[in-house]
């Protein structure tokens, strides 16, 4: 049975759903606003809370490294951000369709362990480049 928790961090309400081998982050707009400043520190704080509460709710460690979890969250948050910007800049039906696909896919943030998340290996590889990725992220999201 999934368990929900609302985190109130820096004035933002973030909804996380905990399930066996999986956490789901809801309310992507609130998450995007939360990560709009101090992304590195705020991401680490959120990952620590998630992993701590996963242990409390599920009764075992969440088998995802902090860096892998953080990079996956960034991937979803910023893919959506860039897709929306692209859609506003380029008024072509094909571009709008691709942007809508990215927005719909990235707004569902499911972070799962290897057995339930076919993308885990991808995020683990990207996690090795977290510092480099951080330098390319916008310093502020409007």
PyMOL commands that set and color helices and strands:
alter all, ss='L'
color gray80, all
select helices_A, chain A and resi 28-34+39-58+66-89+93-106+120-127+130-136
alter helices_A, ss='H'
color red, helices_A
select strands_A, chain A and resi 3-9+12-19+22-26+109-112
alter strands_A, ss='S'
color yellow, strands_A
deselect
rebuild
show_as cartoon
